């Protein structure tokens, strides 16, 4: 049995950090800015299939590797590092979007890790993204929560942006809850609405930019796979029930999301085009994370907080700004906390059946 399997089974680590239940732990080490422990990079090796082909067939054209992302061994090293330093074994991973990081502050009995202290981890550079990985209990259920995500416009390739999802998978998470702040492209929406994502349009993928670009590692998932019903219909249905229970059914929507590269907001012409394609909300994240989770076989649930309405007319004078987006998230933190807590409790209850 590997050391990682030993840890994943919940047994004690031989070299872990002492853990005291009910206390907040802030972890630090000498690693920073995603630099490998031995000075290497995250793409030092290729999957075994490519190594075998080189060994049996002689020289051949190697695939471009700048988008390969992290190797399985590197991701396993990250997962092991975290598992050695927390006793929690969560089944639910949560990604907090812009202005939604306060969700993580509702966790209890937490172990938190600043991104720069985690080996090989990138760092968040955007306001409203604290840059911390938090393990704790939400509504009595163990979860791990990204308090801040990574964006393509920060200079990170999509594989690196979505890397934490694979770490969640290796740690044992079976479900991903992804949240984001988005602009409303559907004129029926209002600022403050919550839109359940029922599907997405991967516009960045149309241009050949995909988090799974490069050699495939079958240990995560197959080379080719379907995306129908990626956003779990049963969880979306349960979310509607929960919305009625907490009195926000009139603020709940369900629609199609798309991700643009950013960091600039959309032009009027772009919004009109996307509306004609059936897009209801526009953001700069989530799609590549969901694709990665689907590839790993995780169950996905995602929603957008509508923090602004997209500019649909040249006569509109209001300019969007990131501060106002973060402010809407702050104003909705209590409602969103209750909403997500009940989703997590439902997932936990269903898993025990």
Order of alpha helices (4+ residues) and beta strands (2+ residues): alpha-beta-alpha-alpha-beta-beta-beta-beta-alpha-alpha-beta-beta-alpha-alpha-beta-alpha-beta-alpha-beta-alpha-alpha
